[in-house]
Amino acid sequence: MTTLSKKDVRQSELVNQLILYFDTNEIVGRVKKLWLDVKSHEVKGLTCAHGVFDREKHMFSWDKVVTVGHDSILVNTEDQEDVKQPELINDVIGLKVWTDAGNKVGKLVNYCMDTQTGDVVAYLFTSNGWRGIANGTYMLSPNAVITSGSQRIIVAEASVENAQQYEEGLNKKIQHTKEF
């Protein structure tokens, strides 16, 4: 069973968040992309952009992140070398979720990570079609991931059958509204 803590945050909450230099408090830019290594289930760094049409880009490895707050991310500027985004980084949002039994389950819509370590603690998915919106969002443990590619991710069948609900769907929300 996957459990989340207060230091865990969704990827979608970090995208477009303000980045400041810790020492000078100067604005670096806004997060454009997190570098997720699906094999190690770890965020390795981030890309941010600033300026007119986001032309000024900066890249930071995750070890340069001092803290992640509700309103900004503070990064350390000491020993700032030229960081390049690793080639193995995947954007998993939108990947189709399949099981090792050959069943199409749904799609990945987000992931939760530990902001101190960069470790992914849960992948979030919805089931196929309108049912996904109606039923809600579910969590998958990183241990459930068997393999991933550019279009889909394959997970253990048992992990999908026992998936813990992360967020209620429309069915539950409508039911709560009727009860109210």
C-alpha positions, 0 to 999 in steps of 0.5 A, spaced: 500 500 500 502 506 498 502 512 503 503 519 502 506 524 507 506 532 507 512 532 504 510 529 498 507 533 492 504 532 485 508 533 479 503 538 476 503 542 482 511 544 481 510 545 473 510 553 472 512 554 480 516 560 481 524 558 482 528 563 486 536 563 488 537 561 495 542 566 496 540 572 492 532 571 492 533 573 485 528 570 480 530 564 476 524 563 472 518 558 472 518 550 472 517 548 465 519 540 466 521 535 471 526 530 469 524 523 471 528 517 470 522 512 470 527 506 471 530 509 478 523 512 479 527 519 481 526 526 479 533 528 477 532 535 476 528 540 472 528 546 467 526 553 468 525 558 463 524 566 464 524 572 460 520 574 453 517 568 450 521 564 456 527 564 452 532 564 458 533 557 460 536 554 466 537 547 468 538 544 475 540 537 478 535 535 484 541 536 489 541 543 487 534 544 490 534 547 497 527 547 499 520 546 495 515 551 498 507 552 496 509 558 493 516 557 490 522 553 489 529 555 492 535 553 488 542 553 491 547 557 486 554 554 489 558 550 485 553 551 479 556 548 473 553 547 466 547 542 467 544 538 461 538 534 461 539 527 461 537 523 455 534 517 459 528 522 462 521 520 460 515 524 460 510 519 463 504 524 463 499 521 458 502 514 457 497 508 457 497 504 462 497 496 461 498 490 465 503 484 464 497 480 463 496 484 457 490 488 459 489 496 457 487 499 464 487 507 463 493 512 463 497 516 467 495 523 469 500 525 474 505 522 479 507 524 487 514 525 489 518 526 495 520 533 495 527 532 499 529 526 495 526 527 488 523 520 489 517 518 486 512 515 491 506 514 487 504 514 480 497 516 479 492 513 473 485 514 471 481 508 468 479 508 460 474 512 457 468 516 461 469 511 467 476 514 469 473 521 470 467 517 473 471 513 478 476 517 480 484 517 480 488 511 483 495 510 485 500 505 483 507 504 487 513 505 483 515 497 485 509 496 480 512 498 474 515 493 470 517 497 464 515 503 460 516 506 453 514 512 449 507 510 449 505 506 454 507 503 461 506 496 463 505 494 471 503 488 475 496 486 474 495 485 482 497 492 483 492 495 479 486 490 482 489 493 489 490 500 487 488 505 492 484 511 490 487 517 490 481 522 488 474 521 488 471 521 481 464 524 479 460 518 481 462 519 488 462 527 488 455 527 485 453 522 491 455 526 496 452 532 493 445 528 493 446 526 500 447 534 502 
